[in-house]
Amino acid sequence: MRLARYLAHCGVASRRAAEEVIAAGRVEVGGEVVTDPARDVDEGAEVLVDGVAVKPEPHEVWALNKPAGVVSTAREPGARPAVVELVDSSARLYPVGRLDADSTGLILLTNDGELANRLTHPRYGVAKTYRALLRRPPAERDLRRLARGVRLDDGPTAPARARRIGEREIELTIREGRNRQVRRMAEAVGHEIVELQRIRFGAVELGALEAGSARRLDEEEVRRLWEDARSAGRSPGRRPVTRKPMRRARAKRRGR
């Protein structure tokens, strides 16, 4: 298989992040530094990342209720704790996407790079649901604007689901994963988020999981996550490409 995919199977990083690790010259195959993520390797290859040998390991997926102040990284060079420190596993886990340090709630961690790639890649658009407490009550027109999509500095957002669940609390479901997107969407309609919690990622719900606690997903839950990525990646509204109009145009040009 390709080197980037191999590293993802080893739990080093997601496939996209593994490509960056390879390009940085941090990977050796058979004693040779390799910078091409498309390099073919097999399971018997000697592969080192930062001088440490890596091998494929059994896949795990965990759900964690991230407390405020914990960062969504595999390693944190500063004083703040990282999400992986809250999971009782010896596997090389890393977070699937991110929650900013001030946000709380559901974050998934895994050593399955292919699944992580599917769950975070914009192509697949897996739904994520948040509850946001606003500084002041939103008007109905604000919710309609959020649902239609708003313009941010990095482009317009896709349509979302937005509903009021309290005087100052809303629930927002998006299928994108831009940096601090939910907070920026609220700001775009004139609101400030005081508290933000993610309560759902695809088929997985936060439920009654206590802050700082984690649980390993069972096989059925992992299967449903894979199904989320597959079904979300389909585009039922997109018509299949047909070559007939092109052939007719060619025929006209040839005088047929």
C-alpha positions as semicolon CSV with decimal commas, in nm:
position;residue;x (nm);y (nm);z (nm)
1;M;0,000;0,000;0,000
2;R;0,104;0,364;-0,027
3;L;0,328;0,497;0,247
4;A;0,081;0,763;0,367
5;R;-0,191;0,502;0,403
6;Y;0,050;0,266;0,577
7;L;0,130;0,533;0,838
8;A;-0,242;0,594;0,886
9;H;-0,291;0,221;0,951
10;C;-0,008;0,237;1,204
11;G;-0,189;0,510;1,394
12;V;0,075;0,774;1,323
13;A;-0,174;1,029;1,189
14;S;-0,464;1,065;0,950
15;R;-0,375;1,001;0,587
16;R;-0,362;1,372;0,503
17;A;-0,151;1,451;0,809
18;A;0,073;1,153;0,730
19;E;0,149;1,308;0,391
20;E;0,281;1,617;0,571
21;V;0,495;1,402;0,801
22;I;0,645;1,228;0,498
23;A;0,704;1,551;0,306
24;A;0,891;1,690;0,608
25;G;1,150;1,413;0,575
26;R;1,058;1,247;0,905
27;V;1,000;0,899;0,759
28;E;1,254;0,629;0,669
29;V;1,183;0,310;0,476
30;G;1,456;0,048;0,483
31;G;1,706;0,300;0,617
32;E;1,628;0,556;0,344
33;V;1,450;0,888;0,400
34;V;1,138;0,894;0,183
35;T;0,946;1,211;0,098
36;D;0,701;1,062;-0,152
37;P;0,369;0,967;0,016
38;A;0,284;0,746;-0,284
39;R;0,584;0,516;-0,221
40;D;0,463;0,156;-0,201
41;V;0,538;-0,039;0,117
42;D;0,421;-0,372;0,254
43;E;0,353;-0,484;0,610
44;G;0,699;-0,638;0,635
45;A;0,877;-0,310;0,556
46;E;1,100;-0,143;0,813
47;V;0,939;0,198;0,857
48;L;1,058;0,459;1,107
49;V;0,898;0,791;1,200
50;D;1,131;1,029;1,381
51;G;1,362;0,733;1,432
52;V;1,096;0,513;1,596
53;A;0,975;0,196;1,424
54;V;0,603;0,180;1,350
55;K;0,379;-0,116;1,270
56;P;0,006;-0,150;1,204
57;E;-0,194;-0,195;1,525
58;P;-0,555;-0,297;1,596
59;H;-0,789;-0,007;1,535
60;E;-0,966;0,168;1,820
61;V;-1,220;0,451;1,825
62;W;-1,298;0,641;2,144
63;A;-1,555;0,905;2,239
64;L;-1,438;1,167;2,488
65;N;-1,628;1,445;2,663
66;K;-1,363;1,717;2,637
67;P;-1,357;1,965;2,925
68;A;-1,272;2,333;2,874
69;G;-0,900;2,408;2,879
70;V;-0,799;2,075;2,721
71;V;-0,648;2,103;2,372
72;S;-0,747;1,883;2,078
73;T;-0,400;1,761;1,985
74;A;-0,211;1,436;2,025
75;R;0,070;1,617;2,207
76;E;0,076;1,960;2,371
77;P;0,415;2,127;2,419
78;G;0,271;2,374;2,671
79;A;0,124;2,330;3,016
80;R;-0,231;2,253;2,905
81;P;-0,341;1,887;2,892
82;A;-0,414;1,719;2,556
83;V;-0,719;1,506;2,481
84;V;-0,516;1,186;2,437
85;E;-0,407;1,210;2,801
86;L;-0,767;1,152;2,908
87;V;-0,803;0,818;2,727
88;D;-0,685;0,496;2,891
89;S;-0,529;0,326;2,589
90;S;-0,180;0,227;2,480
91;A;-0,267;0,279;2,112
92;R;-0,128;0,577;1,918
93;L;-0,453;0,774;1,924
94;Y;-0,509;1,118;1,776
95;P;-0,818;1,338;1,764
96;V;-1,060;1,329;1,471
97;G;-1,085;1,700;1,390
98;R;-1,069;1,957;1,666
99;L;-1,258;2,150;1,929
100;D;-1,099;2,475;2,038
101;A;-0,968;2,488;2,395
102;D;-1,267;2,686;2,524
103;S;-1,525;2,448;2,373
104;T;-1,645;2,127;2,539
105;G;-1,818;1,808;2,443
106;L;-1,779;1,517;2,209
107;I;-1,452;1,453;2,033
108;L;-1,353;1,124;1,872
109;L;-1,005;0,976;1,894
110;T;-0,871;0,688;1,685
111;N;-0,566;0,523;1,537
112;D;-0,756;0,442;1,218
113;G;-0,627;0,703;0,975
114;E;-0,863;0,605;0,694
115;L;-1,170;0,648;0,914
116;A;-1,037;0,978;1,049
117;N;-0,984;1,101;0,694
118;R;-1,339;1,007;0,594
119;L;-1,492;1,174;0,900
120;T;-1,306;1,504;0,853
121;H;-1,267;1,541;0,476
122;P;-1,502;1,808;0,331
123;R;-1,597;1,570;0,052
124;Y;-1,787;1,344;0,291
125;G;-1,960;1,614;0,497
126;V;-2,032;1,414;0,809
127;A;-2,277;1,604;1,031
128;K;-2,172;1,750;1,367
129;T;-2,421;1,903;1,612
130;Y;-2,344;2,176;1,866
131;R;-2,531;2,350;2,146
132;A;-2,439;2,714;2,187
133;L;-2,531;2,953;2,467
134;L;-2,543;3,306;2,326
135;R;-2,481;3,635;2,503
136;R;-2,833;3,751;2,417
137;P;-3,147;3,588;2,272
138;P;-3,137;3,535;1,894
139;A;-3,412;3,655;1,663
140;E;-3,582;3,411;1,428
141;R;-3,422;3,587;1,133
142;D;-3,079;3,509;1,283
143;L;-3,164;3,139;1,290
144;R;-3,286;3,154;0,930
145;R;-2,960;3,318;0,823
146;L;-2,757;3,048;0,996
147;A;-2,966;2,780;0,827
148;R;-2,918;2,933;0,482
149;G;-2,545;2,978;0,532
150;V;-2,346;3,291;0,609
151;R;-2,042;3,453;0,453
152;L;-1,715;3,420;0,646
153;D;-1,373;3,554;0,561
154;D;-1,282;3,217;0,407
155;G;-1,600;3,193;0,200
156;P;-1,971;3,121;0,249
157;T;-2,079;2,833;0,468
158;A;-2,301;2,552;0,348
159;P;-2,665;2,535;0,460
160;A;-2,705;2,414;0,820
161;R;-2,979;2,316;1,061
162;A;-3,046;2,573;1,331
163;R;-3,313;2,566;1,602
164;R;-3,381;2,739;1,931
165;I;-3,378;2,517;2,241
166;G;-3,386;2,790;2,506
167;E;-3,412;3,165;2,543
168;R;-3,043;3,213;2,463
169;E;-2,951;2,860;2,357
170;I;-2,948;2,721;2,004
171;E;-2,862;2,390;1,840
172;L;-2,664;2,402;1,516
173;T;-2,577;2,112;1,284
174;I;-2,309;2,167;1,021
175;R;-2,131;1,942;0,771
176;E;-1,808;2,139;0,751
177;G;-1,511;2,164;0,982
178;R;-1,349;2,503;0,946
179;N;-1,148;2,661;1,224
180;R;-1,382;2,793;1,498
181;Q;-1,663;2,777;1,243
182;V;-1,963;2,775;1,478
183;R;-1,833;3,072;1,675
184;R;-1,762;3,264;1,355
185;M;-2,105;3,183;1,214
186;A;-2,267;3,325;1,527
187;E;-2,052;3,637;1,499
188;A;-2,159;3,676;1,135
189;V;-2,521;3,719;1,246
190;G;-2,431;3,954;1,532
191;H;-2,404;3,712;1,825
192;E;-2,136;3,603;2,070
193;I;-2,116;3,247;2,197
194;V;-2,066;3,222;2,573
195;E;-2,052;2,841;2,592
196;L;-2,017;2,588;2,312
197;Q;-2,059;2,212;2,340
198;R;-2,055;1,948;2,067
199;I;-2,318;1,685;2,138
200;R;-2,306;1,467;1,827
201;F;-2,057;1,354;1,562
202;G;-2,222;1,147;1,290
203;A;-2,406;0,862;1,457
204;V;-2,225;0,903;1,789
205;E;-2,392;1,107;2,063
206;L;-2,233;1,257;2,373
207;G;-2,517;1,129;2,588
208;A;-2,450;1,106;2,961
209;L;-2,071;1,076;2,927
210;E;-1,921;1,285;3,206
211;A;-1,673;1,565;3,141
212;G;-1,321;1,427;3,118
213;S;-1,445;1,070;3,068
214;A;-1,396;0,851;2,761
215;R;-1,544;0,527;2,635
216;R;-1,437;0,296;2,354
217;L;-1,689;0,256;2,074
218;D;-1,814;-0,094;2,000
219;E;-1,806;-0,256;1,656
220;E;-2,162;-0,150;1,573
221;E;-2,091;0,214;1,654
222;V;-1,777;0,209;1,439
223;R;-1,973;0,048;1,156
224;R;-2,230;0,327;1,178
225;L;-1,953;0,588;1,160
226;W;-1,824;0,428;0,841
227;E;-2,179;0,430;0,706
228;D;-2,210;0,800;0,798
229;A;-1,904;0,880;0,588
230;R;-2,022;0,674;0,293
231;S;-2,379;0,807;0,289
232;A;-2,276;1,167;0,355
233;G;-2,029;1,146;0,068
234;R;-2,301;1,062;-0,181
235;S;-2,455;1,350;-0,373
236;P;-2,812;1,245;-0,452
237;G;-2,885;1,578;-0,615
238;R;-2,597;1,554;-0,856
239;R;-2,688;1,411;-1,193
240;P;-2,458;1,153;-1,348
241;V;-2,231;1,284;-1,619
242;T;-2,345;1,186;-1,967
243;R;-2,142;1,194;-2,286
244;K;-2,435;1,201;-2,527
245;P;-2,462;1,582;-2,561
246;M;-2,091;1,598;-2,638
247;R;-2,125;1,334;-2,911
248;R;-2,417;1,522;-3,063
249;A;-2,214;1,843;-3,062
250;R;-1,926;1,669;-3,237
251;A;-2,162;1,527;-3,493
252;K;-2,297;1,875;-3,571
253;R;-1,946;2,011;-3,617
254;R;-1,867;1,730;-3,859
255;G;-2,178;1,807;-4,060
256;R;-2,359;1,483;-3,990
